[in-house]
Amino acid sequence: MLRWGWAGWALPAAAGTLLPQLLLLRLGSPRLPFSTSCPRASKNRRLRQKRVISERKLTRYFVDHRKVRVVGGRGGEGGHSFYSEPRKIYGGPDGGNGGDGGHVILKADRQMKSLSPVLPFYQGSHGERGGRKNCYGANGACVYVKVPVGTLVKEDGKVVADLTEHGEEYVAAYGGAGGKGNRFFLSNENRAPTLFTPGEPGQEKVLHLELKTTAHAGLVGFPNAGKSSLLRAISRAKPAVAAYPFTTLNPHVGIVHYQDYEQIAVADIPGLIKGAHQNRGLGMAFLRHIERCRFLLYVVDLSVSQPWIQLQDLKYELEQYKKGLSERPCVVIGNKIDLTQSRINLPLLKEQIDERVIALSALTGDNLEELFSHLRELYDTYVKTEQAQGQSPVKW
């Protein structure tokens, strides 16, 4: 006895128990309770969250030095041909010139924060060969290398470019010129030239790229002074914070936002120690990042004895590294005012130094409003000075 099953199949009556197996073969796999392609199903699928990278692992991705070999593209060789068509036997030479080779161009991009994506070798595209009927060969495409804003380009120890603005370009290696086709050598003396020239090779250079962080203000202080905690308190930057020295191993830049949409960039420079100008500790690897800062924020730990000595040592290290660096506009920030010993040392610090002292606590957020106000005053003074000199101030 036969009976009609699913999808019009004729099945024996005794085969009722085999129906699930046949359906499985028919469908291939059991149906899911929801579709995986509709928009509603996307809500049921959780996005994989990125793992938090520790400060020590993050240093592998922050590179402020890079040696790069750049080679321009070779020019295409000239064409070698003679014009030929019916009833025109002696058409003459018609080989076109070859295309020029592509350049290698360094371009500053504010989205780049490190030199780690920069490869050790770049070469421009080669030009194509000249064609028949006086057709020129196509030029080689240029290769653009994105570098962070503030990249210094050196060749044989000399500075050849300083990319300090977004979109600024520097041609690192020019491509070679294309060769001449035999049409170029046509003259009254030589009516059928067979001579053509190959393309010229592109320039070849070895460049040293050096990154100097560009920011309006720089946090300068000894290890464990609270620079990273302060940057976390005044901006959305999230540098690592811990109770041991040299927690920050690379510079971090945080943006301070104001109600009139002005933005001030503050850089957290890794902690300095005595003898940093002699390459002790982290040494000069990060002292150069302070050169670009327009004004400095000295962060002093008020809980230690004689905190004014910290300020003297910091200024000495900056002055030994570069003359005049310690004379830039500055303010002294006395951190950790929430501690009892800090309140005792605060009046002693104000008696020993002439600079303005802002006492605050990066941990509790006490007196951050005074820092925001004075930071804006320093920024406005910098903008007016740049405009008076006919220069455009750095904007973020």
N, C-alpha and C positions, 0 to 999 in steps of 0.2 A: 504494500500500500504506500502510495506516495503522497506527500503533502508539500505545499509551497512554503518555502522558508523566506528568510530575509533576502532582499534584492532579487526576488524572483527565482531563486534556486530551487530545484526539485530535490527534496531530501527524503530518504526513507524514514518511516516512523521511528525505527529503532535508533536513528542517528540524532535524536534530540539532545542527547548528552554531548554530542560532538559540536553542537552549534557554537558555544563560546570559543572553541579552538579555531573553528572556521572563520568566525568573525575577527579573531586576532590576526589570522593570516590575511584576511581581506583588508583590514585597516592598517596593519603593520605594527601598531603599538597602541596601548590604551589611551583614550582621550584624557587631556588634562582638565581639571575643573574650571579653568579660565584660559583665555587666549593670551599668548605671549607677545602678540604683535599689535594689539589695540592700545589706544592711549590709556585706558583704565588699568590695563595690566602693568603698565610701567610703574604705577604707584606701589604695586606689590613687590617689585624688585628693588631691593635696597642697593644704593650706590656704594661701592667699596671706598672706604675712607683711606686717605693717605696716612701712612705711618709718620709719626713725629720724628724728625731727624734731630739727633742730638747735636750739640755744638761741636763736639769733637769730630763727628762724622761729616758735619757741614763744612769743615775746613777743607775736605777733599774737593769740594765744588767751588771754593773761593780761591781764585788765582789772580794775583796782581802783577805777575811777571810772565812774559811769554816770548820765546824766540821763534820767529816766523821767517821762512824762506819763501819769497814771492818771485814768480817768473811770468813775464808778459807773454801773451800768445804770439806765435810765429806768423808772419805775414804769408799770404798765399802766393804761389809763384805765378808769373805771367803766362798768359795763354799763347799757344803757338798753332796758328791755323791760317788758312787762306780762303778768301771768299770764293764761292763756286756756285753757279746756277746755270741753267740752260742759256745758250747763246751769249754767255759772258765767261770766256775761258780765263782771262787774266783779271780776276777781280781784285787782286792785291791782298796784302795781309789784313787780318781782322781779329787777331788775338788780343783780348782785353787784359787789363791790369788785374793783378791779384788783390784780394781784400786785405785790409789791415788786421793785425792781431788784436785780441781783446786786452783791456787793461785789468789790473788788479787794484781795486779801490777800497780803502778803509772808510767806513761810514759810522759816525757816532749815533748811537741809539739809546734813548733813556730807559728802554725796557731791559737793556743788558746791565747786569750788576757785577759781572765777573768776566775774566778773560778765559775761563775754563772751556767755553764752547769753541774758542779759536783753535784751529788746527795748525800743525807745524809747517804745512806746505800748501800753497795755493798757486794755481797757474791759470792764466787766461785762455780763452778758446782761440784756436788757430783760425786764420783767415782762409777762405776758399780760393781755389785756382780760378784765374780768368777764363772766360768762356769764348765761344765763337761769336761772330757778328759784333765785335767790340764790346761784349758784355763784361762788366766788372765782376770780380768775385765778391761774395758776401763778406762783410766784416765779421770778425770773431766777437762773440758776446763777452761783455765785461763781467768780471766776477766781483761781487760786492761782499765784503767781510764786515759784519756788524761788530762793533766794539763799544764798550761802555763810554758814557760821557766822562771826560776827564782823563782819557788815555793819552799818554805821551809816547811819541814815536821817535826812536833813536836809531841812527845809522853810524856805525864806527864811533860810538860814544858821543855823537853830536845830535842835538835835538833838531829834527827836520819837520815835525808837525806837533801841534798841541790841539787836540780835539776837545774843546770845552763847551760846545753848543750842540743841541740836538739837530741831527741832519747834516752836520758839517762833514765834508768829504776830503780825502787826501788820496791822490793817485800814487799808490806805492810802487807800481811797476807799469811802465808803458808798453803796449804791444808793438811788435815790429811792423814796419811799413810793408805793404804788398809789393810784389815784384812787377816789372814792366813787361807787357806783352810785346809780340813782334810788331804790332801796329805802331808802337811808340818809336821804333827805330826806322820808320819809313822816311826816306829822303830822296832828293833828286839823284843822288849818286847811287843809292841802293833802293831799287824799286821793289825788290822781293826779299826783305830781310828775314832771316831765320833765327835771329838772335832774340832771346828772352832771358829775363833775370829771375832768380829765385827770390822768395820773400826774406826779409831781414828777421833775425831772431829778436825776441822781446827782451826787455831789461830783466836782469836777475839781481836781486838784492837779498841781504840778510838783515832783518829788522828786529829790534828789541822793543817790545811793547811794555809799557809801565803804566799801571793804573794808579791814579791819585783820586781818592774819593772827593767828589764835589758836593759840598754842603755849605750852608750859611754859617752854622755854628758848630763848634767841636767841643765835645766833653773830654776834658783832659784831667787826669788824676792818677793816683797810685792804685794798685790792685785792692779790691774790696772797699773802695771808697763809696760805692753805690751808684756808679755811672749807669750801669745797665738797668738797675731798678728805677732810676730817675727817668731814663728814656722810655721805659714801659709805662711810667705814670703820666707822662706828658704827650705820648703819641700811641699809635697802634702797633708799633714795632714790638716784637717779642724776642729779644735776645735772652740767652740763657742766664739764669741767676742761681748762684749757689754760694755756700759759706766757705769757699776755698779760693785762693788767689788764681788769677789768670783764667777765670771762667770764660771771658770773652776772648776768642782767638782770632776773630776777624772783625773788621769794622761793620757796624750796623747803622743804617740811616733811617730815622723816623721823621714823620711829617707832623708839624704842629699846625692845626687848622684854626682860623679865626673867623669871626662872624661876617667880615667883609670879604671872605673867600681868599684872603691872602694865606699863603702857605710858606712856612719856614722849615727848612731842612736842618735837622740836628744829627750829627754823626757821633756815634759812640766809639771812641778810639780805645783799643786795648790798653790795659794798664801799663804805665811806665815805671821804671825803677831807676835808682841811681846808676849812672853809667850807661844809660840807654843810647846816648849819642856815640858811645864806643861799641855799639852793637851788643850790649848785654841785655839779658832777658829776651823779650821780643825785639828789642833793639830798633834799628832804623827801618825794619821791614814795615812798620806802621807809623813811624814819625813823619814820613813823607805825606801821609794822608792829612796831616794837620796843615800842610802848606796851602791847601785850597780853601780852608775855612776863613771866612771874612771876619769873624770875631770868635773869641774863645770863652768857654765856661769852665773855670777851674773848680773841680769838685773836691772838697776837702772833708775829711772825716773828723768831725768835731769831738768824737769820743776819745781820741788819742791825746796824749800829752803834747803840748806845744804844737798845735795844728798849723801855725804860721810857718813852721819849718818845711812842711810839705809844699806850701806855695813857693817858697824860695827855691827848693830843689826842682820843682817842675819848671819854673822860669829859667833856671840855670840850664837844664837839659835842652829846652827849646832854643835858647840863645846859642848854645854850643853847636846844635845841629844846623841852625841857619840864623844868621845875624838879623836882628830886627823882628824875629818871629814872636818873641815874648812881649813886644811893644804894641801888638794889635789891640783893638778895643776888647775889653774883657769884663767879667764880673766873677766874683768869688762866691761859690755856693757852699754853704756850710751844711752838710748833710747829717742825718741822724740826730736831729734836734729833739726827738722824742726821748732820748736817753738823759739821765740825770747829769752825767759827767759832761755831756755836750752843752747843757745850759750853763754850766760853770765856766767852760772854756770859751763860750761865745763872746763875752765882753773883753776877754784877754786878746782874742783874735782881732777884734775891731781896733784895739789900741795899738797893735803891732803893725798893721798894714794900712795903706791909704785907699785901697780899692773898696768899692761898695761890697758889702757882705749881705747875702740873702740866706737867712737861716730857714731850713725846711726839713721835711721828712719825706723821703720818697716812699717809705713803707706805709705811712698813715695818710699821706697827702696833705699834711699841714703846710700852709703858706705857699702853695703852688701858684696862687693867683698873683703874688708879687713877682714870681719868676716869669709868668706869662706876660705881664705888663712890661717888665724891663727887657725881655727878649724882643718884644715888638718895638721898643724904643731903639734898641741896637739895630734892628732890621731897617727901620725907617731912616735912621741916620746913614746907613750903608747905601740905601737906594738914592737918597738925595746926593750923596757924595759921588756916586757913579754917574748920575744924570748931570751933575755940574761939570764933570770932566768929559761929557759927551759920549759916555759909554753906556751900554745897556746892562742893567743888573741881572743877575742870574735869577730866573724864575722856575718854580717847580709846579 
